[in-house]
């Protein structure tokens, strides 16, 4: 079945930097995560909806629980404002997509028992490693 999981909502994934712009990788990740039956929680700076889910306002730091994965699509220069917010979600892992790598944040996450991966969400999904 071309690698797409048929179980309902395998891994709840928070997309930090979510967008309605179909030309952005965060949008492609939202689409692919949805296709692969992962529940998405899109969080970003712009209002809108992606694949039936409202984009939550990152400035409000909305509470999210039962998080498996946080996938980052904001650069390291903007991440410090959200270190505690993301760590307090208690995800099992944080994926640092290309361009979001951040040694400081990765070490902070690992110190809290959160796996920090420098990887591409799209590649992980396509290769069955998600």
N, C-alpha and C positions, 0 to 999 in steps of 0.2 A: 504493500500500500504506500509506495514511494516515501517511506520514512515518516509520514504524518501519523501522529498518535491519535487513535480513535477514542481514547478515554476522555472523559470530561474534565477539563481544567487540571492539567497535570501539575504545573508549577506557577504559582501566583508571582507575577513579575511586575515590578514597578519600573516604569520607563521615566527616568529623570532627563528632561529636555524634550519631552514629547511635543509634537507639532502636527498641524494639519497639512503641512507642505509636502506633497508627494515626492518631491525631489530630495528630501532629506533622509538620511539613514535611520533616524529615530522613527520616521513614518514607516519606512520599509520594515523595521523591526516590529513595530506594532502590527502591521499586516501579517508578517510571517509568524509571529507568536500566536496571533489569533488563528491563523490557518492550521497551526500545529496544536491547537486546542489548549493553549496556556491562557489563563486569566491575566489580563493586563490591567494595570492601574497607571494611566498616563498622567504625568505631572509635568507642567511647563509654565512658561511665562505668558503664553497667548491663549485666549479663550477659544473654545471649539470642541469638536468631537472627532474621535478616531475610532472607527470600527465599532460604533455603538457605545463607546465609553467617553464620558465628558472628561476633558483635560482639566485636572485640578490645578489650582493656582499655587505654584511653588512658594510664593512669598508668604502664603498663609500656613505653610508647612502642615498640610492636612494629615491627620493621624491615619496610618495604614497598619493593619495587623496581619499576622499569618503570612509573612512575606518569605518566599523562597529565594528570589533573586532580585537584586536591583541592577539594572543595566544603565550605565551612564552615557549621556550624550551632551554633557556640558563640559567645557574645558577646565583644566586644573586651576585657572585663575579665578573661576567662579565657585569652585567647590568648597572652599573653606567656610562659607556661610552656611553650608548644609552638612558639614561633617557630623555633628551631633544628631541632627535630624535623621540622617540616613542610618547611622549606627543604632539609634534608638528604635528603628523599625525591626531590628534584630533579624536581618536577612541571613540566610545560610551562606550567601555569596554576593559579591559585588563584581560585576563585569565592567572593566575599564576598556571601553571600545577604543579603536585607534583615534588618537588625538586627545584622549581623556586621561592618559596615564599620569599617575601622581604618586610618587614614592612615599611621601608623607602620609597621605590618606590610606594608601595600601597597608602601610605598617600599622597605622591606628586600627584599621579594620581587623587585621590579623591578630593584634594584641587582644581584641575582644572576641576572638574565636570565629571570626567571619573570614571565609575564603575570599581572597582578592585575586582576580584573574585579569591579566592583560590579554584580551581576546576580542573577537568580533562575534557579536550575538548571531548575526546572519550566518556566518560560517559554522558556528557551533550547532545551530539548528539544522542546516543543510547536511552536515556530516554526522548527525545523530549523536553528537556529544553534549547536547544541551541537558 
